Amino acid sequence: MTKADIVNEIAKNTGIEKVTVQKTVEALMETIKASMIDGNNVYLRGFGSFIVKKRAQKTARNISKNTTIIIPAHHIPAFKPAKAFVNKVKENVK
């Protein structure tokens, strides 16, 4: 499902114009991104959490050059679905 599909589905189910729904969906995504860029997590009860994970510094190998490289500590965005959401998917996806 794409963003356009989501917009179409919401517009169909609510009767709100597609343009308004698209602006709302994009505003939601921008708000979540801005919050995570600031280092804040976003919790949507019953759906899941958009969290910022910290990855520690680690040593890796470049196999082609046979050298060791150090990957610095960094933060990455992640999504953790709510338990109820996970259980519904487990029950219904075949």
Secondary structure, 3 states (H helix, E strand, C coil): CCHHHHHHHHHHHHCCCHHHHHHHHHHHHHHHHHHHHCCCCEEECCCEEEEEEEECCEEEEECCCCEEEEECCEEEEEEEECHHHHHHHHHHCC
